């Protein structure tokens, strides 16, 4: 998989200090990663990049909307997303990304590709259970919701009305009240 070129930052030519990069993420970005769970993506990424003499500090902030399907009804809706991630890039003998917050790259490197970090941040900033907001407030009318309500188990109030208690329990209940 060839890295996305526009997400490569050549830090050798940058002056020491703070820099700002902006990226607009859409469906094309996720096609590169072969990720197809999102219907439509409109996310803005702000990357605050600070170059120091011995290391690099990267601060990612994402915000926007992602059109996904509801896990309950499969109805599409726009899910707002927001997240941030800090990454420290140090220089060492060999490439090492075992720690999720620290990336070690060889001394001779002159650029870093941030596409993988943006991808992971967006995917992980989504809620694990995606529920259409119309379900919570009752405004969503769906055939699937009607069927789920029909098939849902009856509450304890309705069970008590239909079942009579065993008369043998009445004697035991008297023992509790005789104290």
Buried (B, 14 or more C-beta within 10 A) or exposed (E): EEEBEEBEBEBEEBEEEEEEBEBEBEBEBBEBBEBEEBEEBBBEBBBBBBBEEEBBBBBBBBBBBBBBBBEBBEBEBBBEBEBEBEBBBEEEEEEEEEEEEEBBBEEEEEEBBBBBBBBBBBBEBBEEEBBBEBBEEEEBEBEEBEEEEEEEEEEEEEEEEEEEEEEEEEEEEEEEEEE
